[in-house]
Amino acid sequence: MVAAQTAAKGGLSTLDLEQIRDTLAAGRKPKVVFTEQAGQIAGQLGQVVALTDPDLSDEWVVVRFGRDELPFSPADLAIAPKAPPVKRTPAVPAPREESPVPAPAVAAEPDSSAAPAKPDSDAPAADAPAAADPAPSPAAEPPAPEPRSSSKPPAKKTAAPKAKPPAGLTVTLAYADGEWTVAANQGAKALAKPYVIKAGEALKMVAMLDVPGVHEAVEEIVSAARAEAENQAERLRAELAEIEARLAELREAE
C-alpha cells in the first residue's frame, strides 16, 4: 500500500458513509486513509470491503490493509485525498545544424590573344551536397516514481473470551414425615439425591447459621419428635410388661 504523506484528521461523516455504501453496491472498493485516532498506522491507505451492523459493534467498517481485513470505527478513517495529475513536459527537438551553401562561381570571358589556359588538375572538385541531418530522437519520458512500501501493521489483539462462571450450588436440609434429609444440586444437575440423616446432624448443620428463627424452628421439631419417641417407648414398655406377665403365668401352669 502507498503511505500518505500526512495523517488525516477527523473521521467519516454520515455523507461519507453513504457514498462508501453506494460505491460498494456498485462493485468498487473505495480508498480511505487512517486518521490519528487509529494509532501507529495513521496516514496509511486502505480499501473498504464491507460495512457491518453498527448496532453490534463500534468497529463496523471493514478495511483491507495489506493482506488483512480488519474492522475499524468511522472515527479511525477518512476519505483518501485524490492524487494530483502528473504533468508531463513536451519533448523539445534539438536544434538542427545548417551547413553553409557555397556561392556559384562566375566564369571569366576568355581572352582571344592569350593562350588557352590549361585546366588545373589540382583544382578542388565540386562541393558535395551536405548530408541530411538525422531526425532528432524524442526525449525519453521520466520514469514513474516507485511506490514506497509500507510496513505491515500489527494485527489487533482480540479480547479473550470471558470464562463462563460455574453454576450455583444449592444444599437443601428438609424435614418431612418425621425424617431429616439433605440434597445438593448444581444448577439443574443433581449432585446428591435426598438422603436421611440423624436429628443431631441436622442440629449441627443449623448451628452454623446465625439465624435465631431457624434454630427455634429446628429445636421445636426435634423436641416434638423426642416427645413422640418417648411416648412410643412408654407404650412399648407397657406392652412388653403385659407380655412378660402372661408368659410367667403360662410357665407356672406347666
Buried (B, 14 or more C-beta within 10 A) or exposed (E): BEBBEEBBEBBBEEEBBEBBEEBBEEEEBBBBBBBBBBEEBBBBBBBBEEBEEEEEEEBBBBBBBBEEEBBBBBBBBBBBEEEEEEEEEEEEEEEEEEEEEEEEEEEEEEEEEEEEEEEEEEEEEEEEEEEEEEEEEEEEEEEEEEEEEBEEBEEEEEEEEEEEEEEEEEEEBEBEEEBBBBBBBEEEEEEEEBEEBEBEEBBEBBEEEEEEEEBEEBEEBBEEBEEEEEEEEEEEEEEEEEEEEEEEEEEEEE
